[in-house]
């Protein structure tokens, strides 16, 4: 990882935050992750900042990997973080469910795990899981999830509704 500006290089070398920056290493890591241009750089950053990795860093790295089309690698980051004992929050689980793609059963397993850990699913959780069901051809499961989210008092958004409509359409419903 090479800093893009001389000021950033100097700030990083001196250990001081750059102007407008943060002394918190996790905050710096998130900023760097958002600027990365490839998946390899993400893994290098995670290794370099190993002790500063937290749930927000994990979710940020996973989201960036997914944008690079590296869903399998995103799930690897999630599993590796669990093994390291990082207390993952619903945001990290949402990223993992989204990374599951067509593996709707894997997405369901993550949803079940999230609930066992007594984390509260959000509309993003449900949207990601309905999308996984849609990709996996499970329109009935998608409908059941839609009912469940409404029973929990969550308000469906356009993403949720689009995924549900697509799931039903693909299922010939």
Residue pairs with C-beta under 8 A, 6 or more apart in sequence:
1 32
1 41
1 44
1 45
1 48
3 9
3 12
4 35
7 18
7 19
8 18
11 17
11 18
11 21
16 23
17 23
17 28
21 27
21 28
21 31
22 28
22 31
25 49
25 52
26 49
26 52
26 53
26 54
26 56
26 57
28 49
29 45
29 49
29 52
29 53
29 57
30 56
30 57
30 60
32 45
33 42
33 45
33 57
33 60
33 61
33 64
34 60
34 64
36 42
36 45
36 64
38 68
39 65
39 68
39 70
39 73
42 61
42 64
42 65
43 73
45 61
46 53
46 57
46 61
46 77
49 57
53 81
53 84
53 86
54 86
55 81
55 86
55 87
55 88
55 89
55 91
55 92
56 91
58 77
58 78
58 81
58 86
58 88
58 92
58 95
59 89
59 91
59 92
59 94
59 95
61 74
61 77
62 74
62 75
62 77
62 78
62 92
62 95
62 96
62 99
63 74
63 95
65 71
65 73
65 74
65 77
65 99
66 74
66 95
66 98
66 99
71 99
71 100
71 101
72 99
74 95
74 96
74 99
75 96
75 99
75 100
78 88
78 92
78 95
78 96
78 99
81 88
81 92
82 88
89 119
90 114
90 119
90 120
90 121
90 122
90 125
93 110
93 111
93 113
93 114
93 119
93 125
94 122
94 124
94 125
94 128
96 110
97 107
97 110
97 111
97 125
97 128
97 129
97 132
98 128
98 131
98 132
100 106
100 107
100 110
100 128
100 132
101 132
101 135
102 132
102 135
102 136
103 132
103 136
104 129
104 132
104 133
104 135
104 136
104 138
104 141
105 136
106 132
107 128
107 129
107 132
107 133
108 129
108 132
108 141
111 121
111 125
111 129
114 121
114 125
115 121
121 149
121 152
122 154
123 149
123 154
123 155
123 156
123 157
123 160
126 145
126 146
126 148
126 149
126 154
126 156
126 160
127 157
127 159
127 160
127 163
129 145
130 142
130 145
130 146
130 160
130 163
130 164
130 167
131 159
131 163
133 139
133 141
133 142
133 145
133 163
133 167
134 142
134 163
134 164
134 166
134 167
134 170
137 170
137 171
138 167
138 171
139 167
139 168
139 170
139 171
139 173
140 171
142 163
142 164
142 167
142 168
143 164
143 167
143 168
146 156
146 160
146 164
149 156
149 160
150 156
156 164
